[in-house]
Amino acid sequence: MTERPLTVLAVADSDSYLKWGAATLGRMPQSWTTDLVVVETPAVPSARQVAAALAGTVFETRGVDIRGADEIARRVAAERPDIVLLSVRGPVVRVLVRAILGDREARRATDASGARAGRPGGRGATTPWRPVLVSGLPGISIPATRKALYYRAQVDALILHSAREIDEFRALAATMGVGQRFALSTLPFLADTPRPTGTARERGSRDRAATDIVFAAQAKVPREKSDREHVLRELATLADADPSRRVVLKLRGLAGEPQTHAERYPYDTLLAELPEARGKLVIDTGPMSASLDTAAALVTVSSTAAIEAVHRDIPVLVLDDFGVSNGLINTVFEGSGLLGPLSSLATTGARLADARWLDDNYFHAPDTVDCIAVLETLVVEREAGTLAVRPQFRGTLGGTLRRVWDRKRALGRYDRSAAGFVALAVGMPARYVVLAVRAARRSMRSTSEDRRMTRP
C-alpha cells in the first residue's frame, strides 16, 4: 500500500452522477486531497440541480467548475492527480478516457488487446505517466448490464455498492470476456450510522414524528404515460384521505431540465394536466436527504432513495403495480418485503425491509468494504509501471471516424470540432442503416422461430 496521501479528481456530468461523485469523494480518507469538476455535456445540471446534488457534501460551499472535456484532460496532465474518478455516464467515460490517456495510447491498448500496453519495455524504456482511472454507477445497479461494462472497459476499477452487484457484474464480465477489477464500497448517500438492526416489527415500533408521504420519481420508470398518471391519481387519493398530511412528489428535475436519463413524460407536466390531482401534491426538487427528514413513508418504483430510507428505518413501498422486471429496475427488491401495489399504502401502509435481505443488498458489514484498498493498490501498480492500460471492448470499427463520432454523440453541442460535425453528418445515416439491418435480422429470427413452433 502507498504510504503517502493521495490526490483524487472527480469528473461528473449529470445531476445523479454529480451527487454520487461528490458523496464518494466525501467517503475517502481525510488525508487525501480531493476536487470535483463538471464536464460539459448535454446532461450538464442546472444551478438548482447542482445545489441539490452537492447539499451535505464538502463541495456545498466550495461549488464546482464546469469545463470542457479537453480542458479537463489538460488539467489532469498539468496537476497529475493520483486517481481520476469518472463519475459520468457510460458514453462520456469512454470519451474522457481517450482524452486523458491520449487517443494514441488508448488506441494502442486496444490494438494490443491489453497484453503489453502500460508495461515497461526493454532497457531504457519509459512508461508514459497516467492517473489511475476508476468509475462507478450512482445507484442501484441490479441487473448488471452489458453497456455498463462495455463503456467502462478501459477504467482500472469499477466501484459497486453491494455483494450482489459484485457477483452479478463479475459473472457478466466473465461472459463478455472483459477483465475488469471491482471494488466494493457503501452507497455514499447513507449516513455514517449503523445499519438497521432488529426485526421489522421491532424497528417499526420506533416513534417517528414525520408525517409526509414522499414519492421518489425517476425519469426512466415507469415509461408509459398512463402508468405515470395512475401514480399521480393514487397519490392524490391519499392526499384527499388525510388533508393534514403532505403527499410530496419528489422530482430530480422539472420539465425541461437535463437529467441522467431523458424523461418523456415529466410528472410536473402531467400533474398540471390532471384536474383530479392538480393542487393536491407538493412538488419538491430539493435534496433527497431533506425530503427524508420529514418522511413517514417513502414510495418509489425503484429509486435508490428506497435504500436511503431503509437505512433510516423509514417504511418503504416499492411499487409492483407495473410488474417486477429488469426493465423496471426493481428485481433487486425481490425478497426484501418492500414490494406492493400503491393502493395498499392506504390500508397496510409501507413496509420495513426483511433483515435477511440486507446483507447482500447494500447493507454489508463494514469490514467487507475494500474500495480504498483497491485504489491504493492500483496507485502502487501504476507507480511500479505494471498497471496496463485496458483495451476498449469492441466498438472500434470505423477507426478515427468512429472515435470522432463517439465524442460528438457524448458531448453534443459541446464538441465544437469540425471533425465532430463531419462525423455526425456521416455517422447518423450510417447508424440508421445499422439499426434497420439489426431490426430486420431480429424480425427474420422471430418469424423463423414462429414457423418452427407451428410445425405439426
Buried (B, 14 or more C-beta within 10 A) or exposed (E): EBEEEBBBBBBBBBBBBBBBBBBBBBBBEEEBEBBBBBBBBBBBBBEBBBBBBBBBBEBEEEEBEBBBBBBBBBBBBEEEBBBBBBBBBBBBBBBBBBBBBBBEBBBBBBEBEBEBBBBEEEEEEEBEEBBBBBBBBBBBBBBBBEEBBBBBBBBBBBBBBBBBBBBBBBEBBEEBEBEBBBBBBBBBBBEEEEBBEEEBEEBBEEEBEBEBBBBBBBBBBBBEEEBBBBBBBBBBBBBEEEEEBBBBBBBBBBEEBBBBBEBEBBBBEBBEEBEEBEEBBBEBBEBBBBBBEBBBBBBBBBBBBBBBBBBBBBBBBBBBBBEBEEBBBBBBBBBBBBBBEBBBBEEEBBBBBBBEBBBBBBBBEEEEBBBBEBBBBBBBBBEEBEBBBBBBBEBEEBEEBBBBBBBBBBBBEBBEEEBBEBBBEBBEEEEEEEEEEEEEEEEEEEEEEEEEEEEE
